[in-house]
């Protein structure tokens, strides 16, 4: 009997929401503090239509590509040096793992007959060309992992059933209008690690999407992209070249729970910018060039975690984090990081952290010039 780790991974995948998929192939999470459970953090309900693999009887089809491992409805063909998608894949397959091969092209009939496929993993191949009808047979596909390839554009005609697209570490420079048209079920897109600039997003590129999660990290952004989905609960733009947050940049994202802006070049956050994020619970501004604590933090009643380490902050005021008076802030902080800043921590008044749950939740000191 072949090992069942691919099946176990799929089961975890079907039960957890996007950003909590720990150790599933190539997706890397933040180093953030654990704060919310899955349902609370994503704001999304469990996706309907997920196959109940536990209730399915085992099948031992004679159709299994040479060299692959096939068990239940999982076909594992990773690390085989394949040049193309193998033939003789059982039509009842729900997970097809083709990662770490040498596939360079997806052809028209590569997935013919795989109408029950739920997850397709193509990570770390050499794919540069995808036929416009390659995904047409995949009417139930919900998870497409095609990261670490040679794509220069978003694949055309993605299945309307798609819930999750991970396409980071490719060569995509442009996101045209209409490329996500008809993807009404999509709630998670990971597209970091592409040479995307702000000008690469055409107006209306995300029209029609109701995303919960979007990551465009390790790109070439100089500002927060315009017209991202208003439904976002999580937005990760870390490791870019963003220099400032202006008042209108966050105007439309009132549902954000988590905002990642670490490892940028942010020097200025315009007063009032954060007031548009009443639901914010976690804010990452570490490894930037801020000279002071951003204004408006005390007014964010649900904010619990703030990363400000490795900036140029020289002073921390007594009211920088906590509101004046009592009973105003609904959630207490459980994490504030200020280490590796040139602030004389012995001058910071204890009352500065009066709305922090525990003194161990505050990280200070360790500044190196």
N, C-alpha and C positions, 0 to 999 in steps of 0.2 A: 504493500500500500504506500502510495507516494505521500510525502509530507503535506500537511493541509494548511501551511502558513498563508498561501494566497487567499484561500477561502476565509480564513480567520480575519485577514486584513479587510476583505470585502464586507464581512459582517460588521466589523468595527466602523467601516466607512458608511454603511447604511444607517447606523444608529447615531453617529455623532454629526454635529454640524460642521461646516467647512473648516473654520479656523482651529478646531480642536483635533484635527487628524494627525495625531502624533505618530512619528516613525513610519509613515506610509510612503514607501519609496522615496521620492526625491523632494518632497515638500518640506521646507524648513520653517519652523515657527519663530516667533519673536523670542527674545529672552525675557519677556515681560513677566511681572508677578502674576500668579494665578489670582483671579479676582471674581469671575462670574462663572456660573455653570453654563452649559451649552445653550439651553433654551433662552436663558436670560440675556446672554451676550449676543446672540445672533439676531434675536427678534424674529426668527423664522420658525414656522411649524415644520414638523417632520415631513419630508417629501413623500407625497403619495405615489403609489405605483412601484415602490421598492419590492423586489421579490422576496418572499419569505423562504430563504434557503433552508431553514431548519425543517420546514414541512415538506420539502421536495424529496422524493425517493431517490436513492443513489442510482446513477446510470453508468453503465460500463460500455460505452459505445466503442465499436471497432474503429471508428474514425478518430484517429489521433495522429497529427503530423509527426513525421519521423524526428526523433530526438526530443520531442516535447513531453511534458508530464501532464496527463489528463486524469482528472478525478472529479466525481460529481459533475458540475457544470463549469469547472474551472480548467482552462487550458493555459499552461505555463510554457512559453517558448523563449524565455529570456536567455541571454548570454550564449547564443548558439552560432553567432556569426552569420545570421540569415541575411540574404541580399534582397529578399522580397517577402511579402506576407505569405505564409505557407498555405497550401491547399489542404483539403480533407479535414476541415474544422467542423466538428459536429454542430448541426443547426440549433441545438438546444443550449449552446454555450452562453453563459451569462457574464463571465469574466475572461478576457483574452489579454495575456501578458506577453508583450513583444519587446520589452525594454532591453537595452544594452545589446543591440544588434547593429547591422550595417545596412538597414533598409534605407533607400534613397528616394523612393517614389511610392505613392499610394495610387493604385490604378483603379479603373472603373469597377471591376468585378472582384476586387480583393476581399470584400466583406459580403459577397452575395450569399443570401440565405441566412444570414446571422440576425434574424429579426428579433431574437430574444436577448441580444447582447446588452448588458447593463453598464459595464465598465470596460474601457479600452485603454491599455497602457502602452504607449509608444515612446517612452522617455529614452533619451540618449541613443538615438539613431542618427542617420544622416539625411533625414527627409528634407527635401527642398522643393518637391513638386507633388501636388495633390490634385487628382482629377476632380472636376466640378461635381461629379456624381459618385465619388468614392464612398461617401457616407450615406447615400440614399437608402440602402437596405436597412440601416440601423434605426429602426423606428422607435425603439425603446431605450436607446443609449442615453444615459444620464451623466456619466462621468467620462470625460476625454482628457487624458494626460499625454500631452505631446511636447513636453518641455525638452530642452537640450537637443535641439535639432538645427536645421539650416533654413528654416522658413523665413521668407522676406515679407510675407503678408499673412493676415488672418485667413485660415482655410475657408473656402467658399461653401455655401449651402450646408451649414452645420445643422444637425438634426434638431427639429423643433422640441424634442423631448429633453434636450440637454439641460442639466442643472448646474454642472460644474465644469469649467474649462481652465486647465492649467497649461499655459503656453509660454512660460518664462524661459529665459536663456535661449532665445532664437535671434534672428536678425531683422526683426520687424521695425520699420521706421514710420509706418503710417497706419492709422486706424480710420478708414473711410466711412462716410455716412452710409448707413444701411447694411453694414457688414453683419450686424447682430439682429437684423430684422426677423421678426417672427419667433424669437427665442423668449417666449413669455414665461417659461419655467426657470430660466437661468437665475441663480442667486449668488454665484461665486465665480469670479474671474481673477486668475493670477497671471499677470503679464509683465512682471518685472524682468530685469536682466536683458531687456531689448534696448537698442539705441534710439529710444523715443524721445523726441523733443516736444515742447508744447505745440509747435506748429504742425506736428504730425497728427494731431487729433482734429479731424474735420468737424465743423459745426454739425451737431446732430448725430455724432458717431455712436452715442449710447442711447439714442431715442428708443423708447419702447421697453427698455430693460428695467427690471425691478430688483436690482442687486441688493444683497445684504453685505457682501464682502468684495472689496476691490483692492488689489495690490499692484502698484506700478513702482516698485523699488528698483534701485540700481539701474536707473535710466539716465536721461540727460535733461530732466525737467528743471526749469529755472523758476517756476511758479506752480501753484495749484492749478491743474487743468480746469477749464471752464465746462459747465454743463454736464457734470457727472450725474449719475442717477440720484434723485432726491431721497430715495429709499435706503441709502447706505447706512448700515450700522457700524461698519468698520472700513476705514480708509487708511492704507499704508503707503506712504510716499517717502520712505526712508532711503538713505544713500542716493540722493539726487544733488542738484545744485541750486536749490531754492534759497533765495536770499532774504525774502520778506513775506509776511502775511499781511495783506491789505484788507480793509474793512469788508469789501464785497466778496472776498475769496471764499468765505465759509457761510455766506448768506443762506444758501439753499439746503444746507445739510443739518437740519435741526434734529434728525434722528440718530446722529452719530453717537455710538457708545465709546468707540475707541478710535483715536487719531494718532497715527505714527508719522512723525516728522524728524526723527533722529537722523544724525549723520548727514546734515545739510550744511548750508552756509548762512543760516538765518541770523540776521543782526537785529531785525525790528519786527515786532508784532503790533500792529496799529491798535490803539485803544478802542475797545468795543468789539474787536473781531471775535473774541471768544463768547460774547454774549449770545451769539446765534446758535450755540451748542448746549441747550439746556439739559440734554440727556447724557452729556459726556461723563464718562466714568474713568477713563484712562487716557492720559496725554503724554506722548513721548516727544520731548524736545532736547534730548541729550545730544552731545557732540555737535553743537552749533556754535554761534558766536554772539550769543545774547549777553548783554552787559547788566541786565536786571531781570528780576522775576516778572513774567508777563502780567499785565494788569487784568483784572476781572476774574481771577481764580476764586476769590471768596464768594462770588455770586453763583458759581456752578455748584448747585446744591447736592448733586449726586457724585461729584468728582471724588475719587478715592485714591488714585495713583498718579503721581506727577514725576516724570523723569527730567531733571535739569542738570544732570552731571556733565562734566567736561564742557563747560561754557566759559564765559568771561565775567561772570557775575561777581561784583565786588561788595554788594550790600544786600541784606535781607531785612525788610521792614517788618514791624510787629503785626501789621495787617495784610501782609502779602498773600497769606494762604487762608486765613480764617476770617469770617465776617465779624463785624463789631456787634457785641451783644450776645444773647443766648437764644437757642432754639431756632436759629435761622437756617443753619446748614443741616440737611436731613441725613447725610451720610458722612461719617468720619473718615479721614484719611487712614489708609493702612500702608502707605508707601510714599515717601518723599525723598528723592535722591538729589543731593546737592554737592556731592563729593567732586573733587578735582575742579574746583572753582577758586579764584583768588579772593574769597570772602573771609574776613577774620571771624571765624566761627565763635570765638570767645566773646565777641561783641553782640551776638544775636541773643535777643531777650527770650527767656523760656516761654513767655506768653505767645510768641510767634507760632508755636505749635500746639496751641490749646485745643485744637479740634483734631488732634491725631490720637489714634487709639492706644499706641504704645510707643515709648521712646525708641525702641529698637526698629521702629518703622522709619526712622529718620537716619539718613546716611550723609555724613558730613566729613570734612577734612580731606587729607591726602592730596593736597594740591602740589603739583610739580610744575615749575616753570619750564 
